[in-house]
């Protein structure tokens, strides 16, 4: 198996649960980033709140940057889980 191979997520119940957990985290990060950008945009309408808006834009950007990191972490974990399962199968035979 290779990274980003769709078969990695369905090898077992455990890989399916790991995939689902990472997908949930990815979605929560997406919502967090979107909320930061929306609130930050609203704050930019008020001169006194522009600094807070800038901070929310920075936080939103960091959250968006975390998304590909989460996906890569998920894929590495699934790949490792698949290799361990393959080794276990070879040992049994």
N, C-alpha and C positions, 0 to 999 in steps of 0.2 A: 504494500500500500504506500501511497505518497501523500504529501500534504494536500489538503483541500480536495480530497477524493470523497465523494458523497457516500461511498460504501463504508467509510470509517465510522460514520455515525450510527449505522444500523447493524454493526457486528454483534451486539449483545444488548441486553436490557441496560447494563451498566453504561455502555457508550451512549445509548440513547438518553439516559438521565443526564450524563455529563453534557451532551450537546444541548439539551433543553435548558440546563442551568446556565450555561454560557450565553445562550440565546436570550434568556431572561435578563441577564446582566447587561448584555449589549443593548437591549430595548430600553432598560432603565437609564442607561447612560445617554441614549438618544433623547429620551424625554427630558432628562436633566439639562442637557445642552440646549435643547429647544426652549425650555422655560427660561434659562439664563439669558438667551438672546432676545426673547420677547420682552421680558421685564427690563433688560438693559436698554432695549430700544425705546421703551416707554420712558425710562428715566432720562434719556437724552433730550426729551422735550422740556425738561426743567433744568435751568442753569445750575442750581444748587445741587442737583443730584447726578450731574454728568460723571463725576469721579466714581460714584457707585455703579453707574452704568458701564463705565470702562472696566471695572473689576468683574462685573458679570459677563462682559464680552470675553475677557481673558479666561474666566472659569469655563464658560461655554466652549471656547476654543480648545482648552485642555481636555474637556470631556469628549469633544469630537476626535481629538488625537488619541484618546484611549480606546476608541472603537476598533481600529485595526489591530491594536495590541491585544485586545481581548480575543479577537478572531484568531490571531496567530497562536496565542496561548492555548486556546481550545483545540486547534488543529494539532499542535505538538502533543498535547495530552492524549487526544484520540489516537494519534499515530503510535505513541508509546504503548497505550493500552492494547492496540492491535498486535504489536510486536510481541508483547508479553503473552497474549493469548495464543499467538502462533507458536511461540517457544513451548508453551505448556502442552499444546496439541502434539508437537513433535516428540516431546518427552514421553507422552502416553503411548505413542506408537512404537 
